[in-house]
Amino acid sequence: MQLKTITTSSFRKTKRVNSIRNNCPILLLACCPVSKNLLISIGRELTKYGLKPLLVDITKHYFQIINILKASDKSVLGRIKMLFKELVNNAGTHICLQIINQIKPSVIVLGDDGGICATAIRYAKLLKIPTVAVQVGVLSKPNYVTFFDNLLKLLRIRKYMLWKVLTILLRTTFLIKIICALKVRLPNLEWGSSDADYYVVWSNHYANFIKERLLSPAKIFVTGNPLIRKSNLSILKENVEKGGESPKNILILTQPLMEDKYCHPTQYQHLIISTIVASMLALRNIESLTILIKPHPREDPDKYKNIVEIIRRMFASVADKLKVEFLSKDMVIYEALSKADLCITYASTSGLYVLAQGIPLITISLPWLPYHSIFEGYQYNVPFTTSFHAFKSQFTMILRRLLKDYRNSNFKQEAARFLDVHWGVSSIMLDPLQKIASLVYNLHRKVCGGGRNNSK
């Protein structure tokens, strides 16, 4: 059964939600491409119960107020103007609340709990509609590197005391009515702090993580990563057991650090060049080496042209032994990984997919990011330093240990441990999508008693 999908653009033309024939529909609120894919999968699982969930795509209008305030390329006045413009031009929030008001859903499932989703959660409380927020990416602890980060730190002192007070205030019917009347897009301090009725997380690691953020254990459901299939995890054993050769194809999985204003162009160029040169020097005994660069889908790949030219000039004397190639930024992650003998990334979630494929992974943590890398606890993580000599020495040492451990059981054990911490591998074996659909279905039945259980 195909899901009915409404975009904010299509709704604006009709001003109504048409073809909703079942009473008490379940509303799936997608705020980014990843959450949209996840909610589509959850929606398909719900159709097995005889339900017809409705997917509303608000990715075009979605934004976080915090991201505007932290925009490093804007002056204070520029940020204020941008914030005012976005708050006044609140079409996404207005449409989202209109849809909720029209269809009166039994349950709302959200791919986030900030911005428009935070306002939707508050409005749902006003209408007594249960809400379920689903984890779609890794959660990291903040790294206080900017003035604004430190300002937010005040809300976290004494076990989130000030944030608890704000949350209690935002629960009052009077304030919720004002917020919804103004169509304000609410920020959330961190994921798990917007007071949804239930939060679905991947593993016990994240359950413990967000218990610090006001949440009662009764509101947290551990399901495993619903975007991962059992078949993805079985590859780890197969690839490790057939491994052992020296890597000839090194895949660098980059991140939109410039696009997210986490570093300036010169700093980013230094980072990428340092990564490539350190890799080549550490593996200089290999007869032929290919460096593959896979940009993030949100990156502008043109910025790498100058970097590649610099590398080629630096190693002109060994050009016959070195190749630098680009992969399409839209290439599916598994296709890119099929070309690699060794992968390097920074704080990207894609590193977890590398481990699941049984490919040796070395990560580089960056001290200037506003969040801590999830790989800081990974055995083969290299802290980046501005001193290339110090970075190269540390990189070479850890890379050699990684390749040695890849030939015995150490890497396999570390990969399995890390995946279980972040993806909840043991939970994945119990079908996360089915567990999420069951939670939503039971909430739906409590509200309106609808649905027909067709699942086997």
C-alpha positions in Angstrom: 0.0 0.0 0.0 1.4 3.4 -1.0 1.5 6.2 1.6 -0.4 9.4 0.9 2.1 12.3 1.0 1.4 16.0 1.4 4.0 18.7 0.9 3.6 22.2 2.2 3.7 23.5 -1.4 0.8 21.3 -2.5 -1.2 22.1 0.6 -0.8 25.8 0.0 -2.5 25.4 -3.4 -5.6 23.5 -2.1 -5.8 24.8 1.5 -7.2 21.4 2.4 -6.2 17.8 3.0 -8.2 15.8 0.6 -8.8 12.0 0.3 -8.5 11.3 4.0 -11.2 8.6 4.2 -10.3 6.9 7.4 -11.1 8.5 10.7 -8.3 9.3 13.2 -5.4 9.0 10.7 -1.9 8.7 12.0 0.2 11.7 11.0 3.9 11.3 10.0 5.8 14.6 10.1 9.0 14.6 8.1 11.5 17.4 8.6 14.6 16.2 6.6 15.4 13.6 3.9 16.6 11.1 6.4 13.5 11.4 8.6 11.3 11.2 5.5 12.9 7.9 4.5 12.5 6.5 8.1 8.9 7.7 8.4 8.0 6.2 5.0 9.3 2.8 6.3 7.3 3.2 9.5 4.2 4.1 7.5 4.5 1.0 5.4 4.8 -1.1 8.5 1.6 0.6 9.9 -0.3 -0.4 6.8 0.1 -4.0 7.9 -2.3 -3.1 10.7 -4.9 -1.9 8.2 -4.1 1.7 8.8 -3.6 4.5 6.2 -1.0 6.9 7.7 -0.5 10.3 6.2 3.0 11.7 5.5 3.4 15.4 5.7 6.8 16.7 4.2 7.9 20.0 5.8 11.6 19.7 4.8 11.3 22.8 2.5 10.3 25.0 5.4 12.1 23.4 8.3 14.8 25.2 10.2 16.2 25.6 13.7 16.2 29.1 15.3 19.4 28.1 17.1 21.1 27.5 13.7 20.3 31.1 12.6 21.6 32.5 15.9 24.9 30.5 15.5 25.4 31.5 11.8 29.1 32.6 11.8 28.9 34.4 8.4 26.3 36.9 9.7 26.7 39.9 11.9 24.5 40.2 15.0 22.2 42.6 13.1 22.2 40.2 10.1 21.1 37.4 12.4 18.4 39.4 14.0 17.0 40.4 10.5 17.2 36.8 9.3 15.5 35.6 12.5 12.7 38.2 12.2 12.1 37.4 8.6 11.8 33.7 9.2 9.5 34.2 12.2 7.2 36.5 10.2 7.3 34.2 7.1 6.1 31.2 9.1 4.3 29.4 6.3 5.6 26.0 7.3 4.4 26.2 10.9 1.1 27.7 9.8 0.5 24.9 7.3 1.6 22.2 9.7 -0.8 23.4 12.4 -3.6 23.7 9.8 -3.2 20.1 8.7 -3.2 18.9 12.3 -6.3 20.9 13.0 -8.1 19.6 9.8 -7.4 15.9 10.1 -7.4 15.5 13.9 -4.8 12.7 13.9 -4.9 10.0 16.5 -1.1 10.0 16.9 1.7 12.2 15.5 5.1 10.7 14.7 7.9 13.2 14.2 11.4 13.0 12.8 12.7 15.7 15.2 11.5 17.6 18.2 12.8 21.2 17.4 11.6 24.1 15.2 8.3 23.3 13.5 8.2 19.9 15.2 8.5 21.5 18.6 5.5 23.7 17.9 3.6 20.7 16.6 4.3 18.8 19.8 3.0 21.7 21.9 -0.1 22.1 19.7 -0.8 18.3 19.9 -0.7 18.6 23.8 -3.4 21.3 23.5 -5.5 18.9 21.4 -4.6 15.9 23.7 -2.9 14.1 20.7 0.0 11.8 21.7 3.3 12.4 20.0 6.2 10.1 19.3 9.7 11.6 18.4 12.0 9.1 16.5 15.8 9.3 16.6 17.1 9.7 13.0 20.8 10.4 13.6 23.5 10.1 16.3 23.3 12.3 19.4 26.4 14.0 20.7 27.2 16.0 23.8 27.9 19.7 23.2 31.4 21.0 22.9 31.4 24.5 24.3 33.5 26.4 21.8 31.5 29.5 21.0 29.9 32.3 23.1 26.4 31.0 22.1 27.3 27.5 23.2 28.4 28.8 26.5 25.2 30.8 26.8 23.2 27.6 26.3 25.3 26.0 28.9 23.5 28.1 31.5 20.3 26.2 30.8 22.1 22.9 31.5 23.6 23.8 35.0 22.3 22.0 38.1 20.9 19.1 36.0 19.0 21.3 33.5 17.2 23.3 36.3 16.5 26.4 34.2 15.4 24.3 31.2 13.0 22.4 33.5 11.4 25.6 34.5 11.0 26.7 30.9 9.5 23.3 30.0 7.0 23.6 32.8 6.0 27.1 31.6 5.6 25.8 28.0 3.2 23.1 29.2 0.7 25.7 30.4 -2.4 25.9 28.2 -2.3 29.7 28.1 1.3 29.9 26.6 0.6 27.0 24.2 -2.4 29.0 22.8 -0.2 32.1 22.4 2.6 30.1 20.7 0.2 28.4 18.3 -1.7 31.6 17.6 1.5 33.3 16.6 2.7 30.2 14.7 6.1 30.5 16.4 8.8 27.9 15.6 10.2 26.8 19.0 13.8 25.9 19.5 14.8 22.9 21.5 17.9 23.0 23.7 18.9 19.5 22.6 17.1 16.5 21.0 14.9 15.0 23.7 14.0 18.3 25.4 10.7 19.3 23.7 8.4 17.2 25.8 7.0 14.7 23.3 5.0 12.0 24.9 7.4 9.2 23.8 11.0 9.1 22.4 12.2 6.2 20.3 16.0 5.8 20.5 18.4 3.3 18.9 20.2 1.9 22.0 20.6 2.0 25.8 23.5 4.3 25.3 21.2 7.0 23.9 18.4 6.1 26.4 20.9 7.0 29.2 22.0 10.0 27.2 18.6 11.6 27.1 17.5 10.7 30.6 19.7 13.6 31.6 17.4 15.9 29.5 14.4 15.7 31.8 13.0 12.5 30.3 11.3 9.9 32.4 12.4 6.3 31.6 8.7 5.5 30.9 8.8 7.9 27.9 11.9 6.2 26.3 11.6 3.2 24.0 14.8 1.4 22.8 14.3 -0.3 19.4 17.7 -0.4 17.6 18.3 1.6 14.5 15.3 1.1 12.2 17.2 2.1 9.1 19.5 -0.9 9.5 18.6 -4.4 8.4 19.9 -7.7 9.9 21.6 -8.4 6.5 23.7 -5.3 6.8 25.3 -6.5 10.0 26.1 -10.1 8.8 28.6 -8.5 6.3 30.9 -7.5 9.2 31.9 -11.1 9.9 32.2 -12.0 6.2 34.5 -9.0 5.3 36.7 -9.3 8.3 37.3 -13.0 7.8 38.4 -12.4 4.2 40.5 -9.3 5.0 44.2 -9.0 5.5 45.7 -7.5 2.3 47.3 -4.0 2.4 44.8 -1.3 1.4 45.1 0.1 -2.1 41.8 2.1 -2.3 41.3 4.7 0.5 37.9 6.2 0.7 37.6 9.6 2.5 34.0 10.3 3.6 33.8 14.1 4.0 31.3 16.3 5.8 29.7 19.7 5.0 31.9 21.5 7.6 32.2 24.6 5.5 28.5 24.6 4.5 27.6 24.4 8.2 30.0 27.2 9.1 32.1 25.0 11.3 35.4 26.0 9.7 36.6 28.5 7.1 37.9 27.5 3.6 41.7 27.7 4.5 41.1 25.6 7.6 39.1 23.0 5.7 41.7 22.8 2.9 44.4 22.3 5.5 42.4 19.5 7.1 41.7 17.6 3.8 45.3 17.9 2.6 46.7 16.8 5.9 44.4 13.8 5.8 45.4 12.8 2.3 49.2 13.4 2.8 49.2 11.5 6.2 47.5 8.6 4.5 49.9 8.5 1.6 53.0 8.7 3.8 51.8 6.0 6.2 51.2 3.7 3.2 54.1 4.8 1.1 55.4 1.2 0.7 52.3 0.2 -1.3 53.0 0.0 -5.0 49.8 1.7 -6.2 47.4 3.8 -4.2 44.1 5.4 -5.1 42.5 8.1 -2.9 38.7 8.3 -3.4 36.9 11.3 -2.1 33.1 11.0 -1.5 31.5 14.4 -0.6 28.5 14.7 1.6 25.2 15.2 -0.3 25.0 18.8 1.0 28.5 19.7 -0.1 29.7 21.7 -3.1 32.2 19.3 -4.7 33.9 22.1 -6.7 35.8 23.1 -3.5 37.9 20.0 -3.9 39.4 20.9 -7.3 42.0 23.1 -5.9 42.9 20.6 -3.2 43.4 17.8 -5.7 45.7 20.1 -7.8 47.8 20.9 -4.7 48.2 17.1 -4.0 49.1 16.3 -7.5 51.8 19.0 -7.6 53.2 17.8 -4.2 53.5 14.2 -5.4 54.3 14.8 -9.1 57.3 12.5 -8.8 55.2 9.5 -8.0 52.1 10.4 -10.1 52.2 6.9 -11.7 51.7 5.3 -8.3 49.0 7.7 -7.0 45.5 8.5 -8.2 43.0 10.9 -6.7 39.4 10.4 -7.8 36.0 11.8 -6.9 32.8 9.9 -6.3 29.4 11.5 -6.9 28.1 13.1 -3.8 24.7 11.4 -4.5 26.2 8.0 -4.7 24.6 5.5 -2.3 26.8 4.9 0.7 27.0 1.1 0.2 28.1 1.6 -3.4 30.9 3.9 -2.3 32.0 1.5 0.4 32.2 -1.4 -2.1 35.2 0.4 -3.7 37.2 0.8 -0.5 39.8 -1.2 1.3 40.2 1.5 4.0 37.9 4.4 5.1 38.6 7.7 6.8 36.0 10.1 8.2 35.7 12.7 10.9 32.5 12.8 13.0 30.2 11.4 10.2 27.5 8.9 11.0 28.7 7.1 7.8 31.5 5.7 9.9 29.1 3.4 11.5 28.1 2.0 8.1 31.8 1.4 7.4 32.1 -0.7 10.5 29.0 -2.6 9.7 30.5 -3.5 6.3 33.7 -4.9 8.1 35.9 -2.3 6.4 38.8 -0.9 8.5 38.0 2.6 9.6 40.2 5.4 11.0 38.5 8.5 12.3 39.8 12.0 13.0 38.2 14.1 15.8 38.2 17.9 15.3 38.5 20.1 18.4 36.7 23.1 17.0 33.3 21.4 16.3 30.4 22.5 18.6 29.7 18.9 19.5 31.8 15.9 20.6 32.5 13.3 17.9 30.8 9.9 18.6 34.2 8.4 17.7 36.1 9.8 20.6 35.6 6.5 22.4 36.7 4.5 19.3 40.1 2.7 19.5 41.2 3.9 16.1 40.4 7.7 16.5 43.1 10.3 15.8 42.8 13.8 17.4 43.6 16.4 14.7 46.3 19.0 15.5 47.5 22.0 13.6 51.0 20.6 13.8 51.2 18.3 10.8 54.3 16.4 12.1 52.4 15.5 15.4 49.3 14.6 13.5 51.1 12.5 10.9 53.0 10.6 13.7 49.8 9.8 15.6 47.9 8.9 12.4 50.6 6.5 11.2 50.8 4.8 14.6 47.0 4.3 14.9 46.7 3.3 11.2 49.4 0.6 11.6 47.7 -0.7 14.7 44.3 -0.8 12.9 45.7 -2.8 10.0 47.4 -5.2 12.4 44.2 -5.6 14.4 42.2 -6.1 11.2 44.1 -9.3 10.6 43.1 -10.7 14.0 39.9 -10.5 16.1 40.6 -7.2 17.7 39.1 -5.0 15.0 36.0 -7.2 14.7 35.4 -7.0 18.4 35.8 -3.2 18.5 33.5 -2.8 15.5 30.8 -5.0 17.1 31.1 -3.2 20.4 30.8 0.2 18.8 27.9 -0.7 16.6 26.0 -2.2 19.6 26.6 1.0 21.6 25.2 3.3 18.9 22.9 1.2 16.8 21.7 -1.3 19.4 22.7 -4.3 17.3 21.0 -6.8 19.7 17.8 -4.8 19.3 18.0 -4.7 15.5 17.7 -8.4 15.5 14.2 -8.0 17.0 13.0 -5.8 14.1 13.0 -2.1 15.1 10.4 -1.0 12.5 7.9 -3.5 13.8 8.5 -2.4 17.4 7.9 1.3 16.5 4.8 0.4 14.5 3.5 -1.6 17.4 4.0 1.4 19.8 2.2 3.8 17.4 -0.6 1.3 16.7 -1.3 0.8 20.4 -1.5 4.5 21.0 -3.8 4.8 18.0 -6.1 2.2 19.5 -6.2 4.0 22.9 -7.3 7.2 21.2 -9.9 6.0 18.7 -10.0 2.2 18.8 -9.4 2.0 15.0 -7.1 -0.2 13.0 -7.2 -3.8 12.0 -4.3 -6.0 12.9 -3.2 -7.7 9.7 0.4 -8.3 10.8 1.6 -11.9 11.0 
